[in-house]
Amino acid sequence: MENLYIYMLAALAFLAIVDLVVGVSNDAVNFLNSAIGSKAVSFKTIMIVASIGVAVGAMTSSGMMEVARKGIFNPGEFMFSEIMVIFTAVMLTDILLLDFFNTLGLPTSTTVSIVFELLGASVAVALLKIYADNSQSIGDLVNYINNEKAIEIIIGILLSVVVAFSVGALVQYVSRLLLSFKFQEKPIWYSAIFSGFAITSIMYFIIIKGLKNAAFMPPSIKDFLSANPIVFIGVSFVVFTILSYLAIKLFNTKIYTLIIIVGTFALAVAFAGNDLVNFIGVPMAGFDAFQKWHEAFLAFGTLPSEFSMEGLAGKVPTKSYLLLAAGLIMVLTLWFSSKAKAVVKTSVDLSRQDEVKERFEPNYLSRSIVRGTIAFSDSFNTILPKSFKDWSNKRFIKPQVIAKEQDLPAFDLVRAAVNLMVASVLISIATSMKLPLSTTYVTFMVAMGTSLADRAWGSESAVYRVAGVLNVIGGWFFTAFSAFVAAAIMACILFYGEGYALTGLLVLAITLLLRSTISHQKNSKILREEDQLEKAESSSTQGVIQESAANIASVVKRGNKIYSSAINGLAVQDLKVLKKNRKQIEKLSNEIDELRDNIFYFIKNLEEPSLAASNFYINILGYLQDMTQSLDYISKASHKHINNNHKKLKFSQIKELKDLDARMEALFSSTQTAFESRSFEQIGAVLAEKAEIYDLVKEKIQKQVERTRTEESSPKNTTLYFSLLLETKDLLTATMNLLEEYFGAHDSSVEPAKLADDNIAKKDE
């Protein structure tokens, strides 16, 4: 029997390590999004600062998480065997739930997940105890569960979402009115006062939230901070304002960059110092419970099912070496987790100042919210003085910056500083008032509020951004519900299955984690694969010709494979091949749509004498879209025919399609070679075959007409075959039009022009 609980303890230790990895991957968004989004410093510098903050926070952690020991349930009501079931169920659920959100690239709260997992598992075990004991009723559940704490946490979640968004929007609006987007041109004292507010907020946050429970913090300082917070804040503001003024005046310090670095460090310290216990608190509580029972077992032979866990009501500090090991795992995860980058990207994209490929689709609720907000804004604007509106609108005029899209920050330094400052203040206030709060919810909603106030959600992007925020918020409530239910189910399985259930659930968890990791790596590789299309950046027709050649070669190469796969899959009735083919053409179509979406920025970057390049580029994209539309129809029609189990094409039809496929493959191969080698003179030879290929398609159409009149008996086959031939003809037309456009525009004697900012050095990534 003792061995079972040793195995459970080993499982908890393993799950703690895994939970650290998946937890940091999700919560990294709390302290990385502002620095990464603003591109205040290089990515490497950001990671170094965050890593130091995480390491410091881990070593100054408050230790054992009280909520794991007694915050959600009353430990004295449970026996050791039941407590181990609860803790194991919680950890299994936690890693799977957090990894699920990481794979989706959505931020969620590790605090909320662990709390509701503890609640779900303890409720399940309590109900099983009540069911087994005839002397108890369902009403006795209140003796097992700390209802007040659970309700307090739920209220805290709802309040944090609304308050963080509202305060973030208000502070950002005021900051932008005072500083505008041309904040670098303002007098020094503007920046000094802003810096005084920001750094005071952040430093107060570090001390109150990050270090207040550190062992090295003298009791006298703790007492002073608790008794005189206003004095501390006032003195700090004056000191930091003066220091900021001197730093700018004497040393030309980039004060906004400094604020962001300090803020990133602060949130990293607080994250590791407080949220670390979300990952190791439950396993440490399990280890403490095991030690207490084992002592009783050796002394008195007490059985696990008879040893009450009243001892968990006390407080036990975590060993320093365990904190150091946990901090090291967190730092390594921060550097190497691709899922952490995916979660950060979601938060940054939703708050981006400029246009971006929107990830979320608008829905009825997001459209209604946007319409209602616009109506309210229009009504409110009618009562504002015209002079104020004119003045405020000027403060929100963004300076024009000519640069490559990947070099532009998602938002400026002022918004990044406000994000860090407001999040720090709100979390500090909640901590001092001992209110439950999720750092994820606060940092994310502050970022969304500042985005709204900064007019980052314009008419072009508002419905998408609001839909994204609603998706994330919905995910948070899904976290609470799914954590409760999943942990309850896990606890029931472990309660009855014991060792067999533990083994099976561990294998299941490891399998699911490996599967999601492999799937995420595959999806990540798709983002930068060999044949991905690139946006044109040249400012002349000849430059665009050279740059677009790679795109043409890629489309022709991939189009050739898609066309052949459709014909071959249809010939052998391979549904799997046809299904995969549909995904390939869908991906190609999306990439071309992205190029078309970039036309606005391409034209804006053109030099005045080179406006003819825009006509050429637009025509090329139109022909590429025509090609993909024909390929898309061919792929879908073939898949639909086989998927619906329609009659197989006749041998003569398949043979003719194969002949046509061979001819198309030769055409595409010649075209691909011409564009890959930039030998545009070869296009003339390809164009010379135009009439011959058209005649071949017409011949196939004529043969099918004759077959239909004499021997064809399947309407579905006839419809499919004619559709394939007609779309092939359209595909040929689009391809030949593209080749003629290139052949007519190319001039080998002209040196391609480049963008004026091509020589600007890129920042470190």
ZAMARGU-4260 file (C-alpha; in steps of 0.2 Angstrom, whole numbers, plus 5000, padded with zeros to 4 digits):
<rodrens>
0) 5000/5000/5000 | 5014/5012/5004 | 5021/5009/4987 | 5006/5016/4979 | 5008/5033/4987
5) 5026/5033/4983 | 5021/5031/4965 | 5009/5045/4967 | 5022/5056/4975 | 5034/5052/4960
10) 5020/5056/4948 | 5017/5073/4957 | 5035/5077/4955 | 5035/5073/4937 | 5019/5083/4934
15) 5026/5098/4943 | 5040/5099/4931 | 5029/5097/4916 | 5017/5110/4924 | 5031/5122/4926
20) 5034/5121/4907 | 5016/5123/4901 | 5012/5136/4914 | 5027/5147/4910 | 5023/5145/4891
25) 5006/5153/4894 | 5010/5166/4908 | 5025/5173/4898 | 5012/5184/4890 | 5010/5193/4906
30) 5027/5201/4906 | 5033/5199/4888 | 5020/5207/4877 | 5023/5225/4881 | 5042/5224/4878
35) 5040/5213/4862 | 5026/5223/4855 | 5035/5240/4857 | 5052/5233/4851 | 5060/5245/4864
40) 5075/5234/4864 | 5081/5218/4855 | 5072/5202/4859 | 5088/5195/4866 | 5089/5209/4879
45) 5070/5207/4883 | 5073/5188/4887 | 5088/5192/4898 | 5079/5204/4908 | 5064/5193/4910
50) 5075/5178/4914 | 5084/5188/4928 | 5066/5193/4934 | 5060/5175/4934 | 5075/5169/4943
55) 5074/5183/4957 | 5055/5180/4959 | 5058/5161/4961 | 5071/5163/4974 | 5060/5176/4984
60) 5044/5166/4982 | 5032/5166/4997 | 5034/5147/4996 | 5019/5135/5000 | 5003/5140/4991
65) 4990/5141/5005 | 4976/5139/4993 | 4982/5121/4989 | 4982/5117/5007 | 4967/5124/5014
70) 4960/5138/5003 | 4947/5129/4994 | 4944/5114/5005 | 4945/5110/5023 | 4959/5097/5025
75) 4953/5091/5042 | 4938/5083/5033 | 4949/5072/5021 | 4960/5057/5024 | 4978/5055/5017
80) 4972/5043/5004 | 4958/5055/4998 | 4970/5070/4998 | 4982/5061/4987 | 4968/5057/4975
85) 4963/5076/4975 | 4981/5082/4972 | 4985/5070/4958 | 4969/5073/4949 | 4972/5092/4950
90) 4990/5091/4942 | 4985/5079/4928 | 4971/5091/4923 | 4981/5106/4925 | 4995/5101/4913
95) 4982/5095/4900 | 4971/5111/4901 | 4986/5123/4900 | 4994/5114/4886 | 4978/5115/4876
100) 4977/5134/4878 | 4995/5135/4873 | 4992/5125/4858 | 4978/5137/4853 | 4990/5152/4857
105) 4977/5159/4869 | 4982/5166/4886 | 4973/5159/4902 | 4975/5160/4920 | 4985/5147/4929
110) 4978/5154/4946 | 4960/5151/4940 | 4964/5134/4933 | 4972/5128/4949 | 4959/5135/4960
115) 4944/5127/4950 | 4953/5110/4948 | 4956/5110/4967 | 4937/5114/4969 | 4931/5101/4956
120) 4942/5087/4963 | 4938/5090/4981 | 4919/5092/4978 | 4920/5075/4969 | 4929/5066/4983
125) 4918/5074/4996 | 4902/5068/4987 | 4909/5051/4986 | 4912/5051/5004 | 4895/5057/5008
130) 4887/5044/4996 | 4897/5030/5005 | 4891/5037/5022 | 4873/5034/5026 | 4873/5046/5040
135) 4878/5061/5029 | 4867/5071/5016 | 4871/5082/5002 | 4870/5097/5013 | 4885/5091/5022
140) 4896/5096/5007 | 4898/5114/5015 | 4908/5106/5029 | 4921/5100/5016 | 4922/5115/5004
145) 4927/5133/5008 | 4913/5141/4999 | 4917/5159/5003 | 4934/5158/4995 | 4927/5151/4979
150) 4914/5164/4977 | 4927/5178/4981 | 4938/5171/4967 | 4924/5172/4955 | 4919/5189/4959
155) 4938/5194/4958 | 4938/5187/4940 | 4923/5197/4934 | 4929/5213/4943 | 4947/5212/4936
160) 4941/5210/4918 | 4930/5226/4919 | 4942/5237/4930 | 4958/5233/4921 | 4950/5236/4904
165) 4942/5253/4910 | 4957/5259/4919 | 4969/5255/4905 | 4959/5264/4893 | 4957/5279/4903
170) 4975/5281/4908 | 4981/5278/4890 | 4969/5291/4883 | 4975/5304/4896 | 4993/5299/4892
175) 4991/5301/4874 | 4982/5318/4875 | 4997/5324/4885 | 5011/5316/4876 | 5003/5313/4858
180) 5012/5301/4846 | 5026/5314/4845 | 5031/5311/4863 | 5050/5312/4859 | 5048/5330/4854
185) 5040/5336/4870 | 5050/5346/4884 | 5060/5335/4896 | 5049/5338/4911 | 5035/5330/4902
190) 5044/5314/4901 | 5052/5316/4918 | 5034/5317/4926 | 5028/5302/4916 | 5043/5292/4921
195) 5041/5297/4939 | 5023/5290/4939 | 5027/5275/4929 | 5043/5269/4939 | 5035/5273/4956
200) 5020/5262/4951 | 5032/5248/4945 | 5043/5249/4960 | 5029/5249/4972 | 5022/5234/4963
205) 5039/5225/4964 | 5040/5228/4983 | 5022/5225/4987 | 5018/5211/4975 | 5035/5203/4972
210) 5045/5205/4988 | 5034/5208/5002 | 5035/5189/5008 | 5053/5187/5004 | 5063/5180/5019
215) 5077/5194/5018 | 5064/5208/5019 | 5066/5216/5036 | 5050/5216/5047 | 5052/5235/5050
220) 5051/5239/5031 | 5036/5228/5029 | 5027/5237/5044 | 5032/5254/5037 | 5025/5250/5019
225) 5009/5243/5027 | 5007/5258/5038 | 5013/5272/5027 | 5009/5268/5008 | 5005/5286/5003
230) 5021/5292/5011 | 5031/5279/5001 | 5022/5283/4985 | 5024/5302/4987 | 5043/5301/4991
235) 5046/5289/4977 | 5037/5299/4964 | 5047/5315/4969 | 5064/5305/4969 | 5061/5296/4953
240) 5055/5311/4944 | 5070/5321/4948 | 5082/5306/4944 | 5073/5304/4927 | 5075/5323/4923
245) 5093/5322/4927 | 5096/5306/4917 | 5088/5313/4902 | 5096/5330/4903 | 5114/5324/4908
250) 5115/5307/4900 | 5102/5308/4886 | 5094/5292/4893 | 5080/5284/4883 | 5068/5285/4898
255) 5053/5276/4890 | 5064/5262/4885 | 5070/5261/4903 | 5053/5261/4910 | 5048/5246/4899
260) 5064/5237/4905 | 5060/5240/4923 | 5042/5235/4920 | 5046/5219/4912 | 5058/5214/4926
265) 5044/5219/4939 | 5031/5208/4931 | 5043/5194/4929 | 5048/5195/4947 | 5030/5195/4952
270) 5025/5181/4941 | 5039/5169/4947 | 5037/5175/4965 | 5018/5172/4966 | 5012/5161/4952
275) 5026/5149/4954 | 5016/5141/4968 | 5002/5138/4956 | 5014/5125/4948 | 5023/5117/4963
280) 5011/5121/4977 | 5000/5106/4975 | 5015/5094/4973 | 5023/5102/4988 | 5007/5100/4998
285) 5006/5082/4993 | 5024/5079/4999 | 5020/5087/5015 | 5005/5076/5017 | 5015/5061/5013
290) 5028/5065/5026 | 5015/5067/5040 | 5006/5051/5036 | 5022/5041/5034 | 5028/5047/5052
295) 5011/5041/5059 | 5012/5025/5049 | 5030/5021/5055 | 5025/5025/5073 | 5008/5018/5075
300) 5004/5009/5058 | 4990/5021/5054 | 4982/5017/5037 | 4981/5030/5024 | 4962/5029/5024
305) 4962/5033/5043 | 4974/5047/5044 | 4966/5064/5045 | 4975/5079/5036 | 4972/5092/5049
310) 4991/5095/5048 | 4989/5104/5031 | 4981/5118/5039 | 4998/5125/5045 | 5011/5134/5034
315) 5027/5126/5029 | 5040/5136/5019 | 5047/5128/5003 | 5065/5123/5002 | 5077/5135/4994
320) 5084/5122/4982 | 5067/5117/4976 | 5064/5136/4972 | 5080/5137/4963 | 5077/5121/4953
325) 5059/5128/4948 | 5066/5145/4943 | 5079/5136/4932 | 5066/5126/4923 | 5055/5142/4921
330) 5070/5152/4913 | 5074/5137/4901 | 5056/5136/4896 | 5055/5155/4893 | 5070/5154/4880
335) 5065/5138/4871 | 5046/5137/4871 | 5038/5140/4854 | 5021/5139/4862 | 5025/5154/4873
340) 5029/5164/4858 | 5012/5159/4850 | 5003/5165/4866 | 5012/5181/4866 | 5009/5184/4848
345) 4990/5183/4851 | 4990/5197/4864 | 5002/5208/4853 | 4992/5206/4837 | 4976/5210/4846
350) 4983/5227/4852 | 4993/5231/4837 | 4992/5249/4831 | 4993/5245/4812 | 4984/5233/4802
355) 4988/5214/4803 | 4981/5198/4796 | 4967/5196/4808 | 4966/5179/4817 | 4949/5179/4823
360) 4933/5180/4813 | 4919/5193/4818 | 4903/5186/4825 | 4886/5193/4829 | 4891/5199/4847
365) 4907/5208/4841 | 4898/5217/4827 | 4884/5222/4839 | 4897/5229/4851 | 4906/5239/4838
370) 4889/5246/4831 | 4884/5251/4849 | 4900/5259/4853 | 4901/5269/4837 | 4883/5275/4840
375) 4887/5280/4858 | 4903/5288/4852 | 4894/5298/4839 | 4881/5304/4852 | 4894/5308/4864
380) 4904/5318/4851 | 4889/5330/4848 | 4891/5337/4866 | 4909/5340/4865 | 4916/5357/4860
385) 4923/5357/4842 | 4939/5365/4848 | 4942/5351/4860 | 4938/5338/4847 | 4950/5346/4834
390) 4964/5347/4848 | 4962/5329/4853 | 4962/5323/4836 | 4978/5331/4832 | 4986/5322/4847
395) 4981/5305/4839 | 4989/5309/4822 | 5003/5295/4820 | 5019/5301/4811 | 5022/5292/4795
400) 5036/5280/4796 | 5043/5271/4780 | 5049/5254/4785 | 5047/5236/4781 | 5031/5229/4790
405) 5041/5216/4800 | 5052/5231/4807 | 5038/5241/4813 | 5033/5240/4832 | 5015/5234/4836
410) 5013/5250/4847 | 5024/5264/4853 | 5034/5266/4869 | 5021/5276/4878 | 5008/5263/4876
415) 5020/5249/4882 | 5024/5260/4897 | 5006/5263/4901 | 5002/5244/4900 | 5016/5240/4913
420) 5012/5254/4924 | 4993/5251/4925 | 4995/5232/4927 | 5007/5235/4941 | 4996/5247/4950
425) 4981/5237/4949 | 4989/5221/4955 | 4998/5230/4969 | 4981/5237/4975 | 4973/5221/4974
430) 4987/5212/4984 | 4987/5225/4998 | 4968/5223/5000 | 4971/5204/4999 | 4959/5202/4985
435) 4961/5187/4973 | 4967/5192/4956 | 4973/5184/4940 | 4989/5193/4933 | 4985/5186/4916
440) 4967/5194/4916 | 4974/5211/4922 | 4989/5212/4910 | 4978/5206/4895 | 4963/5217/4898
445) 4974/5232/4902 | 4983/5229/4885 | 4966/5228/4876 | 4960/5244/4885 | 4975/5254/4880
450) 4973/5248/4862 | 4955/5254/4862 | 4960/5271/4869 | 4974/5273/4857 | 4962/5271/4842
455) 4971/5255/4837 | 4954/5247/4834 | 4948/5257/4819 | 4934/5253/4807 | 4945/5241/4797
460) 4950/5230/4812 | 4937/5233/4827 | 4926/5219/4823 | 4940/5207/4822 | 4949/5213/4838
465) 4933/5213/4848 | 4930/5195/4842 | 4947/5191/4848 | 4945/5198/4865 | 4928/5189/4867
470) 4936/5173/4862 | 4950/5175/4875 | 4937/5180/4888 | 4926/5166/4884 | 4941/5154/4885
475) 4944/5161/4903 | 4927/5155/4909 | 4929/5139/4899 | 4945/5137/4909 | 4935/5138/4926
480) 4921/5126/4920 | 4932/5113/4911 | 4945/5113/4925 | 4931/5109/4938 | 4923/5096/4928
485) 4939/5087/4921 | 4947/5087/4939 | 4931/5080/4946 | 4931/5066/4933 | 4950/5063/4936
490) 4947/5061/4954 | 4933/5049/4952 | 4943/5038/4941 | 4958/5038/4953 | 4947/5036/4968
495) 4941/5019/4962 | 4955/5014/4950 | 4969/5017/4962 | 4986/5012/4954 | 4979/5005/4938
500) 4970/5022/4935 | 4986/5032/4939 | 4996/5022/4927 | 4983/5024/4913 | 4980/5042/4916
505) 4999/5046/4916 | 5001/5037/4899 | 4986/5046/4892 | 4993/5063/4898 | 5010/5060/4891
510) 5003/5054/4874 | 4992/5069/4873 | 5006/5081/4877 | 5018/5073/4864 | 5004/5073/4851
515) 5000/5092/4854 | 5019/5096/4854 | 5022/5087/4837 | 5006/5095/4830 | 5012/5112/4835
520) 5029/5110/4828 | 5022/5105/4811 | 5010/5120/4811 | 5025/5131/4816 | 5035/5124/4801
525) 5021/5129/4789 | 5024/5147/4794 | 5041/5147/4785 | 5041/5134/4772 | 5052/5134/4757
530) 5038/5139/4745 | 5029/5152/4755 | 5025/5168/4745 | 5034/5184/4749 | 5027/5202/4748
535) 5035/5214/4735 | 5045/5228/4742 | 5053/5236/4727 | 5048/5253/4720 | 5049/5250/4701
540) 5041/5239/4688 | 5058/5230/4685 | 5061/5228/4703 | 5044/5220/4706 | 5047/5209/4691
545) 5062/5202/4699 | 5055/5200/4717 | 5038/5193/4711 | 5047/5179/4700 | 5050/5169/4716
550) 5031/5170/4720 | 5026/5165/4702 | 5038/5150/4702 | 5031/5145/4719 | 5013/5146/4713
555) 5016/5137/4697 | 5026/5123/4706 | 5012/5121/4719 | 4998/5123/4707 | 5006/5109/4696
560) 5006/5097/4711 | 4988/5102/4716 | 4982/5099/4698 | 4991/5082/4696 | 4985/5076/4713
565) 4967/5081/4709 | 4968/5071/4693 | 4977/5056/4701 | 4966/5055/4716 | 4951/5055/4705
570) 4958/5042/4694 | 4961/5030/4708 | 4947/5036/4719 | 4959/5040/4733 | 4949/5051/4745
575) 4963/5054/4757 | 4974/5062/4743 | 4960/5073/4737 | 4956/5079/4755 | 4974/5083/4757
580) 4974/5092/4741 | 4960/5103/4746 | 4970/5109/4761 | 4985/5113/4750 | 4975/5124/4738
585) 4966/5132/4753 | 4983/5137/4760 | 4989/5144/4743 | 4973/5154/4741 | 4975/5162/4758
590) 4993/5167/4754 | 4988/5175/4738 | 4974/5184/4748 | 4987/5190/4760 | 4997/5197/4745
595) 4982/5206/4739 | 4979/5213/4757 | 4996/5221/4756 | 4993/5231/4740 | 4989/5246/4750
600) 5006/5246/4759 | 5015/5242/4743 | 5007/5257/4734 | 5011/5268/4749 | 5029/5264/4748
605) 5031/5267/4729 | 5042/5281/4723 | 5033/5294/4712 | 5041/5290/4696 | 5038/5272/4698
610) 5019/5271/4700 | 5017/5260/4684 | 5024/5246/4695 | 5007/5246/4705 | 4997/5242/4689
615) 5009/5228/4685 | 5009/5221/4703 | 4990/5222/4704 | 4988/5213/4687 | 5000/5199/4692
620) 4990/5196/4708 | 4974/5196/4699 | 4981/5182/4687 | 4987/5172/4702 | 4970/5173/4710
625) 4962/5167/4694 | 4974/5152/4694 | 4971/5147/4712 | 4952/5149/4709 | 4952/5137/4695
630) 4963/5125/4705 | 4952/5127/4719 | 4936/5122/4709 | 4945/5107/4701 | 4951/5101/4718
635) 4934/5103/4726 | 4924/5095/4712 | 4935/5080/4712 | 4934/5078/4731 | 4915/5080/4731
640) 4913/5067/4717 | 4923/5054/4726 | 4917/5059/4743 | 4898/5057/4738 | 4903/5039/4731
645) 4897/5044/4713 | 4901/5033/4698 | 4919/5031/4693 | 4925/5040/4677 | 4927/5029/4662
650) 4944/5023/4657 | 4944/5033/4641 | 4940/5049/4652 | 4954/5045/4664 | 4966/5042/4650
655) 4962/5059/4642 | 4963/5068/4659 | 4980/5059/4661 | 4986/5065/4644 | 4980/5083/4648
660) 4989/5082/4665 | 5005/5077/4657 | 5004/5092/4645 | 5000/5104/4659 | 5014/5097/4669
665) 5026/5101/4655 | 5020/5118/4653 | 5021/5122/4672 | 5038/5115/4673 | 5045/5126/4659
670) 5036/5141/4667 | 5044/5137/4684 | 5061/5135/4676 | 5060/5152/4667 | 5055/5161/4683
675) 5067/5152/4695 | 5082/5156/4683 | 5075/5174/4680 | 5077/5169/4661 | 5061/5179/4656
680) 5066/5177/4638 | 5061/5159/4639 | 5043/5165/4642 | 5042/5168/4624 | 5045/5150/4620
685) 5031/5145/4632 | 5019/5157/4625 | 5022/5150/4608 | 5014/5133/4614 | 4998/5143/4618
690) 4987/5138/4603 | 4993/5120/4604 | 4987/5118/4622 | 4971/5126/4619 | 4967/5115/4604
695) 4971/5100/4615 | 4958/5105/4628 | 4945/5109/4614 | 4948/5092/4607 | 4945/5084/4624
700) 4929/5094/4626 | 4923/5088/4608 | 4926/5070/4612 | 4916/5071/4628 | 4901/5079/4618
705) 4901/5065/4606 | 4902/5052/4620 | 4887/5060/4629 | 4877/5059/4614 | 4881/5041/4610
710) 4886/5031/4625 | 4887/5042/4641 | 4874/5037/4654 | 4880/5046/4670 | 4875/5064/4672
715) 4887/5066/4687 | 4901/5060/4677 | 4897/5071/4662 | 4895/5086/4673 | 4912/5083/4682
720) 4922/5080/4666 | 4915/5095/4658 | 4919/5105/4673 | 4937/5099/4674 | 4940/5103/4656
725) 4932/5121/4657 | 4942/5125/4673 | 4958/5119/4665 | 4954/5130/4650 | 4952/5145/4663
730) 4968/5140/4672 | 4977/5140/4655 | 4970/5157/4651 | 4975/5165/4668 | 4993/5157/4666
735) 4995/5164/4648 | 4989/5181/4653 | 5002/5181/4667 | 5016/5176/4656 | 5011/5189/4643
740) 5011/5202/4656 | 5028/5197/4662 | 5035/5196/4644 | 5028/5213/4639 | 5034/5222/4655
745) 5052/5214/4657 | 5067/5225/4651 | 5083/5216/4655 | 5093/5233/4652 | 5085/5241/4667
750) 5092/5239/4684 | 5079/5235/4697 | 5076/5249/4709 | 5075/5246/4728 | 5066/5254/4742
755) 5074/5269/4750 | 5075/5261/4767 | 5083/5245/4761 | 5099/5250/4769 | 5092/5253/4786
760) 5099/5240/4798 | 5086/5229/4805 | 5085/5227/4824 | 5091/5211/4832 | 5077/5199/4833
</rodrens>
